[in-house]
Amino acid sequence: MHYREFHPSAPLAPFVERFWWLEGPAGSVAADPIPPDGRVEIILHAGDPFVERAATGALTPQARVLVAGQATRAVDVRPEGHARVLGARLRPHAARLLTGVPAHELTDRICDLGSVAPALASALACDVLDRPGPAAMVAAFDAVLQPVAARAGGRPPSPAVDLALRSRGLCRVDDLAVRVGSSPRQLERAFRDHVGLSPKQFLRIVRFQEVLGALSEDRPDVTWATLAAEHGFYDQAHLIGDFRAFLGMPPGAWNVKRSSLAAVFSALGRDAT
């Protein structure tokens, strides 16, 4: 599996955290459950589309140009054939600005972008999918998104998103509202509309991703109890509860490889180059 990341252009940086490219045969990519990460992604399949496993076990091919909304639980997708995938990882507040729909309408959905933003989906399909390689595809992707971003304006609806990220999820919703001069109810509405999650859900996911990032550090003797204490959980049982909620398994059962989609699409494996 080949995985690369690319920085967006300066005009697009307020909206897109990074572009990423993944290529390889299906057998080279492990398909562990992908945990929630607090971001919406716009994804293009230039090779064979991934398939998504529903709760019933049924497998459904993904669209070639899709949007993956905020997730509150693990997503089970896997490659088939040869994967050539390009994605834009959006900043937490940017989904509504770029797609034109309230972010909560995309939550826990992976859908054809054409059903949400048909003009944007058509431009990406026509201008990006047939480019000869990752660098050219990223440049074209960036060029398509720039005028959309320019029309939307780049300011977040509230500095609360940045404060939540800087706090590593270790912040109470009431305190977050006070710090940005908002009421908790106003903050709830802003997050639902622009982020697609409640402030509490977003903070939980940010904190959970911090734990996953800590798992990539070279600390062979660290215990789950230590990680729980370091990341603001009440105790180890509290951390285990979040693993079960977000991944459907206890911490000890989640042992992903670097070649896994779960590593690539979480704090375990992201590394901008």
C-alpha positions as CSV (number, residue, x, y, z in Angstrom):
1,M,0.0,0.0,0.0
2,H,1.2,3.5,-0.9
3,Y,-0.1,6.4,1.2
4,R,0.8,10.0,0.9
5,E,-0.5,13.3,2.2
6,F,-0.4,16.8,0.6
7,H,-1.0,20.3,2.1
8,P,-3.8,22.3,0.5
9,S,-3.1,25.7,-1.2
10,A,-3.1,28.8,1.0
11,P,-6.7,29.9,-0.1
12,L,-8.0,26.4,0.7
13,A,-6.2,25.9,4.0
14,P,-9.1,27.4,6.1
15,F,-11.3,24.6,4.7
16,V,-9.1,21.6,4.1
17,E,-6.6,20.1,6.6
18,R,-4.9,17.9,4.0
19,F,-5.3,15.9,0.9
20,W,-4.4,12.2,1.0
21,W,-3.7,9.5,-1.6
22,L,-3.9,5.8,-1.1
23,E,-3.0,3.1,-3.8
24,G,-2.5,-0.6,-3.8
25,P,-4.1,-4.0,-4.4
26,A,-6.9,-5.0,-2.0
27,G,-4.6,-7.6,-0.3
28,S,-2.2,-4.9,0.8
29,V,-4.7,-2.9,2.8
30,A,-6.0,-4.3,6.1
31,A,-9.7,-3.5,6.7
32,D,-10.1,-2.8,10.4
33,P,-13.0,-0.7,11.6
34,I,-12.3,3.0,11.1
35,P,-12.9,5.1,14.3
36,P,-14.7,8.4,14.3
37,D,-12.2,11.3,13.9
38,G,-14.3,14.5,14.0
39,R,-13.9,15.3,10.3
40,V,-15.9,15.1,7.1
41,E,-14.1,13.8,4.0
42,I,-14.7,14.2,0.3
43,I,-13.4,11.1,-1.4
44,L,-12.8,10.1,-5.0
45,H,-12.3,6.6,-6.2
46,A,-10.1,6.6,-9.4
47,G,-9.6,2.8,-9.1
48,D,-12.0,0.1,-7.9
49,P,-14.4,1.6,-5.4
50,F,-14.4,0.4,-1.8
51,V,-17.3,-1.6,-0.5
52,E,-19.1,-0.7,2.7
53,R,-20.4,-3.3,5.1
54,A,-23.8,-2.5,6.7
55,A,-24.9,-3.6,10.1
56,T,-26.7,-6.5,8.4
57,G,-23.5,-7.7,6.8
58,A,-24.5,-6.7,3.3
59,L,-21.7,-5.2,1.1
60,T,-22.5,-2.1,-1.0
61,P,-20.0,-0.5,-3.5
62,Q,-19.3,3.1,-2.8
63,A,-19.9,5.9,-5.3
64,R,-16.9,7.1,-7.2
65,V,-17.3,10.7,-5.8
66,L,-18.6,10.6,-2.3
67,V,-18.9,12.5,1.0
68,A,-18.3,10.7,4.3
69,G,-20.1,12.7,7.0
70,Q,-19.2,12.9,10.7
71,A,-19.2,9.4,12.3
72,T,-20.3,8.6,15.8
73,R,-19.3,4.9,15.5
74,A,-16.8,2.9,13.6
75,V,-17.1,2.6,9.8
76,D,-16.5,-0.8,8.1
77,V,-15.2,-0.3,4.5
78,R,-12.8,-2.4,2.5
79,P,-11.1,-2.2,-0.8
80,E,-11.9,-4.6,-3.7
81,G,-9.6,-4.9,-6.7
82,H,-7.0,-2.2,-7.1
83,A,-7.5,0.9,-4.9
84,R,-6.6,4.4,-6.1
85,V,-8.2,6.8,-3.7
86,L,-7.9,10.6,-3.3
87,G,-9.5,12.4,-0.4
88,A,-9.8,15.8,1.1
89,R,-10.0,15.8,4.9
90,L,-12.1,18.9,5.7
91,R,-11.7,21.1,8.8
92,P,-14.4,20.4,11.3
93,H,-16.5,23.4,10.5
94,A,-16.1,23.3,6.7
95,A,-18.6,20.6,5.6
96,R,-21.6,23.0,5.3
97,L,-19.5,25.7,3.7
98,L,-18.4,23.5,0.9
99,T,-21.4,21.3,0.4
100,G,-24.2,23.8,1.1
101,V,-26.1,21.4,3.4
102,P,-26.3,21.4,7.2
103,A,-23.6,19.1,8.5
104,H,-26.0,17.1,10.7
105,E,-27.7,15.9,7.5
106,L,-24.5,14.0,6.7
107,T,-23.8,12.5,10.1
108,D,-23.3,8.8,10.1
109,R,-23.7,8.8,6.3
110,I,-21.4,7.9,3.4
111,C,-23.2,9.0,0.3
112,D,-22.8,10.0,-3.4
113,L,-21.7,13.6,-3.4
114,G,-23.9,14.1,-6.4
115,S,-27.0,13.7,-4.2
116,V,-25.8,16.5,-1.9
117,A,-23.8,18.9,-4.1
118,P,-24.3,17.9,-7.7
119,A,-22.3,20.7,-9.3
120,L,-19.3,20.0,-7.1
121,A,-19.6,16.3,-7.7
122,S,-19.7,16.8,-11.5
123,A,-16.7,19.1,-11.5
124,L,-14.6,16.6,-9.4
125,A,-15.6,13.7,-11.6
126,C,-14.8,15.6,-14.9
127,D,-11.7,17.5,-13.8
128,V,-9.9,15.2,-11.3
129,L,-10.6,11.5,-11.8
130,D,-8.7,11.0,-15.1
131,R,-5.6,12.9,-14.1
132,P,-2.4,10.9,-14.5
133,G,-1.1,10.7,-10.9
134,P,-1.6,11.8,-7.3
135,A,0.2,15.2,-7.6
136,A,-1.9,16.2,-10.7
137,M,-5.1,14.9,-9.1
138,V,-4.4,16.9,-5.9
139,A,-3.7,20.0,-7.9
140,A,-7.0,19.6,-9.8
141,F,-8.9,18.8,-6.7
142,D,-7.6,21.9,-5.0
143,A,-8.5,24.0,-8.1
144,V,-12.1,22.8,-8.1
145,L,-12.6,23.5,-4.4
146,Q,-11.0,27.0,-4.4
147,P,-13.9,28.9,-6.0
148,V,-16.4,27.0,-3.8
149,A,-14.4,28.0,-0.8
150,A,-14.1,31.6,-2.0
151,R,-17.9,31.9,-2.3
152,A,-18.4,30.4,1.1
153,G,-16.0,32.6,3.1
154,G,-13.5,30.9,5.4
155,R,-14.3,31.9,8.9
156,P,-15.4,29.2,11.4
157,P,-18.9,29.8,12.9
158,S,-17.3,29.9,16.3
159,P,-13.8,29.8,17.7
160,A,-15.2,26.9,19.9
161,V,-14.0,24.3,17.4
162,D,-10.4,25.5,17.6
163,L,-10.6,25.8,21.4
164,A,-11.9,22.2,21.6
165,L,-9.0,21.0,19.4
166,R,-6.4,22.9,21.4
167,S,-7.7,21.5,24.6
168,R,-7.4,18.0,23.2
169,G,-11.0,17.4,24.2
170,L,-10.3,18.2,27.8
171,C,-12.9,20.9,28.2
172,R,-16.5,21.0,29.5
173,V,-19.2,22.2,27.1
174,D,-20.4,24.9,29.6
175,D,-16.8,26.2,29.9
176,L,-16.4,26.2,26.1
177,A,-19.5,28.3,25.7
178,V,-18.4,30.8,28.3
179,R,-15.0,31.2,26.6
180,V,-16.5,32.0,23.3
181,G,-19.3,34.2,24.7
182,S,-22.1,31.9,23.8
183,S,-24.9,30.1,25.6
184,P,-24.7,26.2,25.7
185,R,-27.9,26.1,23.5
186,Q,-26.4,28.5,20.9
187,L,-23.2,26.4,20.9
188,E,-25.3,23.2,20.3
189,R,-27.0,24.8,17.3
190,A,-23.8,26.0,15.8
191,F,-22.1,22.7,16.2
192,R,-25.1,20.7,14.8
193,D,-25.3,22.9,11.8
194,H,-21.6,23.4,10.9
195,V,-19.8,20.4,12.5
196,G,-22.5,17.8,12.5
197,L,-22.0,16.7,16.1
198,S,-22.9,18.1,19.4
199,P,-20.1,19.9,21.3
200,K,-20.0,17.0,23.8
201,Q,-19.7,14.4,21.0
202,F,-17.0,16.4,19.3
203,L,-15.0,16.7,22.5
204,R,-15.3,13.0,23.2
205,I,-14.1,12.1,19.7
206,V,-11.1,14.6,19.9
207,R,-10.1,13.1,23.3
208,F,-10.5,9.5,21.9
209,Q,-8.2,10.4,18.9
210,E,-5.6,11.7,21.3
211,V,-5.6,8.3,22.9
212,L,-5.2,6.6,19.5
213,G,-2.3,9.0,18.8
214,A,-0.7,8.0,22.1
215,L,-0.8,4.4,21.0
216,S,1.6,5.1,18.2
217,E,4.3,6.4,20.6
218,D,7.1,4.1,21.6
219,R,5.9,3.3,25.2
220,P,5.8,-0.5,25.3
221,D,5.1,-0.6,29.1
222,V,2.3,2.0,29.2
223,T,-1.0,0.7,30.7
224,W,-4.6,1.5,29.7
225,A,-5.1,2.9,33.2
226,T,-2.2,5.3,32.6
227,L,-3.5,6.4,29.2
228,A,-7.0,6.9,30.8
229,A,-5.5,9.2,33.4
230,E,-3.3,11.1,31.0
231,H,-6.3,11.9,28.7
232,G,-8.9,13.0,31.2
233,F,-10.9,9.8,31.6
234,Y,-12.4,9.2,35.1
235,D,-10.8,5.7,35.1
236,Q,-9.9,2.8,32.9
237,A,-13.6,1.7,32.8
238,H,-14.5,5.1,31.3
239,L,-11.9,4.6,28.5
240,I,-13.1,1.1,27.9
241,G,-16.6,2.5,27.5
242,D,-15.5,4.9,24.8
243,F,-13.7,2.1,22.9
244,R,-16.9,0.1,23.0
245,A,-19.0,3.1,21.9
246,F,-16.7,4.2,19.0
247,L,-15.2,0.8,17.9
248,G,-17.5,-1.9,19.3
249,M,-14.7,-3.6,21.1
250,P,-12.5,-3.2,24.3
251,P,-9.1,-1.5,23.9
252,G,-7.1,-4.8,24.1
253,A,-9.0,-6.2,21.1
254,W,-8.0,-3.3,18.8
255,N,-4.6,-4.0,17.4
256,V,-4.2,-2.4,14.0
257,K,-1.3,-2.5,11.5
258,R,0.3,0.5,9.9
259,S,-1.1,-0.8,6.6
260,S,-4.7,-0.8,8.0
261,L,-7.3,1.7,6.9
262,A,-8.0,2.3,10.6
263,A,-4.4,3.5,11.0
264,V,-4.4,5.6,7.8
265,F,-7.7,7.3,8.7
266,S,-7.0,8.1,12.4
267,A,-4.3,9.7,14.5
268,L,-2.3,6.5,14.4
269,G,-1.2,7.0,10.8
270,R,-1.6,10.6,9.6
271,D,1.6,12.4,8.9
272,A,1.5,15.3,6.4
273,T,4.4,15.3,3.9
